[in-house]
Amino acid sequence: MSTESVVTASRDETGAPAVPGPASGASSGASSGAEPAADGGPAADGGPAADGGPAADGGPAADGGPAVDVTRLRVALARLSRRLRKHQLAGLTPTQLAALATVERSGPMRLGDLAAAEGIAPSTLTRLVTALEDSGYVRRYADPSDARASTLAITPRGHDMLERLRTETTMVLTQSLTLLTPAQRAALAEALPVLEQLAEPPGS
C-alpha cells in the first residue's frame, strides 16, 4: 500500500480510501444499517437499493453478480477513516490536510485551481490558505503571468509534516493487519484493486 494513498485517506469525511478492518467494524456496520441512506443507497428495511443495486440484506444484485452489503461496506470504510484521522490530523481539519496534500502533489498552483480541485468556495479557500500559511505549511507567491493572481507552494515544513503523517498512518494500518488471520490478509490483498477503483472519481 503506497504512503501517498494513505494521506489521501484523510481527504474528506466519507471518501477515504480505506479497507474493512477486523470483524468489529463489520458488526458495527450491521447495527448501523437502520438508517435510510440519503443518497439513494440501500433501504433501511433491507429492500432493494433505490438505484437498482444490491439489496441491503445481501440479496442478489441487480446484474446477477455477487451481492455486496453496501451499508456494512460504507460503515466499515467510515470507521476506518475516522480511526486513521485520529492519528494524522496534526491540528489540521480534514479539508486543510487534503488541500495541503494537493498543493504538494500538484503545486505550485493558483488559488483558483486549488479551490476547483478541492471543490470548495472562495471564501472557504481564503480561510483555509490563511490557516496553512500561519502554520508555516505553505507560502503564497505573486503569479508572474498575472499580477491579480497568486500561487501557492508547499514549504519544507509542510512537506516534512505530511511525510511524518504518512509514516504514522502506515504504522497504524500495519499494526491492524497483524490482528488478521492469513486468510483474511489474503482476502484483503485480493480486494485492494477493487477498493482503489472505488476511491477514484467516477469516469476517471
C-alpha positions as CSV (number, residue, x, y, z in Angstrom):
1,M,0.0,0.0,0.0
2,S,1.6,3.3,-1.0
3,T,2.0,6.1,1.6
4,E,0.5,8.6,-0.9
5,S,-2.8,6.7,-0.9
6,V,-2.8,6.8,2.9
7,V,-2.6,10.5,3.2
8,T,-5.4,10.9,0.7
9,A,-7.4,8.9,3.1
10,S,-7.7,12.0,5.2
11,R,-9.1,13.9,2.5
12,D,-12.7,14.1,3.5
13,E,-15.2,12.7,5.9
14,T,-16.7,10.0,3.6
15,G,-14.4,9.2,0.7
16,A,-11.3,8.0,2.5
17,P,-9.6,5.1,0.7
18,A,-9.7,2.5,3.5
19,V,-10.1,-1.2,3.9
20,P,-12.5,-3.0,6.1
21,G,-10.8,-3.8,9.4
22,P,-11.4,-6.7,11.7
23,A,-14.8,-8.1,12.4
24,S,-15.6,-5.5,15.0
25,G,-16.1,-2.8,12.2
26,A,-18.3,-5.2,10.3
27,S,-20.5,-5.9,13.2
28,S,-20.9,-2.2,13.8
29,G,-22.0,-1.8,10.2
30,A,-24.8,-4.3,10.8
31,S,-26.1,-2.3,13.7
32,S,-25.9,1.0,11.9
33,G,-27.9,-0.2,8.9
34,A,-31.2,1.0,10.4
35,E,-30.7,4.5,8.9
36,P,-32.0,5.0,5.5
37,A,-29.4,6.2,3.0
38,A,-30.0,9.8,1.9
39,D,-28.2,9.3,-1.4
40,G,-30.4,6.5,-2.7
41,G,-28.4,3.7,-1.2
42,P,-29.8,0.6,0.4
43,A,-33.2,0.9,2.0
44,A,-33.4,0.7,5.8
45,D,-35.7,-2.3,5.7
46,G,-33.2,-4.3,3.7
47,G,-35.2,-3.9,0.4
48,P,-33.6,-3.2,-2.9
49,A,-31.5,-0.1,-3.3
50,A,-33.2,2.9,-4.9
51,D,-30.8,2.8,-7.8
52,G,-31.5,-0.8,-8.6
53,G,-28.2,-2.0,-6.9
54,P,-27.8,-4.9,-4.5
55,A,-30.2,-5.2,-1.6
56,A,-29.0,-4.1,1.8
57,D,-29.6,-7.5,3.3
58,G,-27.1,-9.1,0.9
59,G,-29.8,-10.4,-1.6
60,P,-28.9,-10.9,-5.2
61,A,-27.5,-8.0,-7.1
62,A,-29.5,-6.4,-10.0
63,D,-26.9,-7.6,-12.6
64,G,-26.9,-11.2,-11.2
65,G,-23.4,-10.9,-9.7
66,P,-22.5,-11.5,-6.1
67,A,-24.3,-9.2,-3.6
68,V,-22.5,-6.6,-1.6
69,D,-23.9,-5.3,1.7
70,V,-23.5,-1.7,0.9
71,T,-24.4,-0.5,4.4
72,R,-21.7,-2.7,6.0
73,L,-19.1,-1.5,3.5
74,R,-20.0,2.2,4.0
75,V,-19.8,1.9,7.8
76,A,-16.6,-0.1,7.7
77,L,-14.9,2.5,5.5
78,A,-16.1,5.4,7.5
79,R,-15.0,3.9,10.8
80,L,-11.5,3.1,9.5
81,S,-11.2,6.6,8.0
82,R,-12.1,8.2,11.4
83,R,-9.6,5.9,13.1
84,L,-6.8,7.0,10.8
85,R,-7.6,10.6,11.1
86,K,-7.2,10.4,14.9
87,H,-3.6,9.7,14.3
88,Q,-2.8,12.1,11.4
89,L,-4.7,15.4,11.6
90,A,-1.8,17.2,13.5
91,G,-4.1,20.1,14.4
92,L,-5.5,20.5,10.8
93,T,-9.0,19.9,9.7
94,P,-9.5,17.1,7.1
95,T,-10.2,19.8,4.4
96,Q,-6.9,21.6,5.3
97,L,-4.9,18.4,5.2
98,A,-6.4,17.4,1.9
99,A,-5.6,20.8,0.4
100,L,-2.1,20.6,1.6
101,A,-1.6,17.2,0.1
102,T,-3.0,18.6,-3.2
103,V,-0.6,21.5,-3.2
104,E,2.3,19.1,-2.5
105,R,1.2,16.9,-5.4
106,S,0.2,19.5,-8.0
107,G,1.8,22.8,-6.8
108,P,2.8,25.4,-7.1
109,M,-0.7,26.2,-8.1
110,R,-3.1,29.1,-8.4
111,L,-5.6,29.6,-5.6
112,G,-8.5,29.2,-8.0
113,D,-7.1,25.9,-9.3
114,L,-6.8,24.7,-5.7
115,A,-10.4,25.7,-5.0
116,A,-11.6,23.8,-8.1
117,A,-9.6,20.7,-7.2
118,E,-10.9,20.6,-3.7
119,G,-14.5,21.6,-4.6
120,I,-14.6,24.5,-2.0
121,A,-15.9,28.0,-2.2
122,P,-13.5,31.0,-2.5
123,S,-14.4,32.3,1.0
124,T,-13.6,28.9,2.5
125,L,-10.4,28.8,0.5
126,T,-9.3,32.1,1.9
127,R,-9.6,30.9,5.5
128,L,-8.0,27.5,4.6
129,V,-5.0,29.1,3.0
130,T,-4.6,31.6,5.9
131,A,-4.5,28.7,8.4
132,L,-1.9,26.8,6.4
133,E,0.2,29.9,6.0
134,D,0.0,30.7,9.7
135,S,1.2,27.1,10.4
136,G,4.1,27.6,8.1
137,Y,3.0,24.8,5.8
138,V,2.5,26.8,2.6
139,R,3.8,30.1,1.1
140,R,2.0,32.4,-1.3
141,Y,3.8,33.9,-4.2
142,A,2.7,36.5,-6.8
143,D,1.9,34.9,-10.2
144,P,4.4,36.3,-12.7
145,S,1.9,35.8,-15.5
146,D,-1.0,37.5,-13.8
147,A,-0.5,40.4,-11.4
148,R,-4.0,39.9,-10.0
149,A,-3.4,36.2,-9.1
150,S,-1.1,34.4,-6.7
151,T,0.2,30.8,-6.5
152,L,0.6,28.6,-3.5
153,A,3.6,26.3,-2.8
154,I,4.3,23.9,0.0
155,T,7.1,24.7,2.3
156,P,9.8,22.2,3.6
157,R,7.9,22.3,6.9
158,G,4.7,21.3,5.2
159,H,6.4,18.5,3.3
160,D,8.0,17.1,6.4
161,M,4.7,17.2,8.3
162,L,3.0,15.2,5.5
163,E,5.8,12.6,5.4
164,R,5.5,12.2,9.2
165,L,1.8,11.7,9.0
166,R,2.1,9.2,6.2
167,T,4.6,7.2,8.2
168,E,2.4,7.2,11.3
169,T,-0.7,6.2,9.4
170,T,1.1,3.4,7.7
171,M,2.2,2.1,11.0
172,V,-1.3,2.2,12.3
173,L,-2.5,0.1,9.4
174,T,0.4,-2.3,9.6
175,Q,-0.4,-2.9,13.3
176,S,-4.0,-3.6,12.4
177,L,-3.1,-6.1,9.8
178,T,-1.3,-8.2,12.4
179,L,-4.6,-8.8,14.0
180,L,-5.9,-10.5,10.9
181,T,-5.6,-14.2,10.0
182,P,-3.6,-15.2,7.0
183,A,-6.8,-16.0,5.1
184,Q,-8.2,-12.5,6.0
185,R,-5.0,-10.8,4.8
186,A,-5.1,-12.8,1.6
187,A,-8.7,-11.7,1.0
188,L,-7.7,-8.1,1.7
189,A,-4.8,-8.2,-0.7
190,E,-7.2,-9.6,-3.4
191,A,-9.7,-6.8,-2.7
192,L,-7.2,-3.9,-2.9
193,P,-7.6,-3.2,-6.6
194,V,-11.3,-3.0,-6.2
195,L,-11.0,-0.6,-3.2
196,E,-8.6,1.6,-5.2
197,Q,-11.1,1.7,-8.0
198,L,-13.9,2.7,-5.6
199,A,-11.7,5.5,-4.3
200,E,-11.3,7.0,-7.8
201,P,-13.8,9.7,-9.0
202,P,-16.4,8.3,-11.4
203,G,-15.2,8.3,-15.0
204,S,-11.5,8.8,-14.2
